[in-house]
Amino acid sequence: MAVDEAATNIIRHSYGNRTDAGLALTVQAFPNRLEFVLEDQAPKVEGGPFKPRALEDLRPGGLGTYFMNCFVDEVRYEDVPEGNRLRLVKYFPRKDSPANES
């Protein structure tokens, strides 16, 4: 869900809903985590990292960054020479973690 929200935000906000724009997704598996990297060639997004709006502010939309932060452990906006890069990291529970005792 975090990757879907990130891609939707890129298409909607960075590309202004253009359908001819490129978006690359790389998925890397490591022993302790998964990393999802989204890269685009849209104009640089300034002002990140972006904070979700308050949940008390009830209105449609605007919760993409909130959901991204709910589903992954790290949301990192990385500086690249052109375009934008977003890295989402989800860590696996440790094998000796109490969460795995069931």
N, C-alpha and C positions, 0 to 999 in steps of 0.2 A: 504494500500500500504506500509506503514511503517513496518508492521509486515512481509509482504512478502519480503521486502528488507532485513530485519534483518535475517530472516530464510535463505534466499539465501546466505547471507554473511557467516553465520555460516557453512552451508553445504559446500560452496566453499572454504572458507579460513581456518576455524578452523578444519574442517574434511577432507580437501583435496578432496572433491567430493565423499567421501565414502558413499555408500548407506546403510550400516549396522549400522550406528551410531545413537544414540538417541538424540532427541530434544524434550523438553517439553514446552508447551505453556499454561500459566494460564491467564485467563481473569477475572478481578474483576471489578464490577460496584459499584461505590460510588455515592452519591447524586450529586456531582459536577464534576465527572471525570470517565474515564475508564482507567484501568491500564492493560497493556499487559506485562507479564513477560516471557522471553525466557530463558531457562536453558539448558546447554549442559554439557557433560562430556569430552569435548576436552581438550587438553593441555591449560593451562592458557594463555590468550591473554595479553601480556604486552604492555604498551605504550598508553592505552586508557586514556582519551576519544579520539576518532579518529575524525579528522577534514576532511571535504570534500575537494577535490582538487578544484582549481580555475575553474570556469565555462569557462574562456577564454582558458583553456587548452583543446582544442577540440580533442577528441578521444573517441572511444567506451569504454563503461564500466567505473567503478570507481566513479559512482555518488550515490551509495547506501546510504552512510551516509548523503549526501546532501538531498536526497528525504526523508529519515527518519526525518530529522530536519524540512522539509517543512510540513509534515503531522501531526506531534505530537508536543506537547508543551514542553515535557521533554524527553531527551534521557540520561539514567543513566546506567553506567557500575558499577555493584556492586561487591565488593570483597566477594567471597565465598571460603570455604576451598578447594573444588575441582571443577574443571570445570569453567564455566563462567555463569554470570547472566546479562541479559540486561532488563531494565525496560523502557517501553515506556508509557508516560502519555499524555492523551488527555483530556483537561478540557472542560466542557460544557459551552456555553455562559450563562451569568447570565440572569435571567428572566427580570430584569429591564435594560438590556443592550440596547443601541440604535440599535444594530444589529438585535434585535428581534422586532422592531417596525413595520416591513412591513407586 
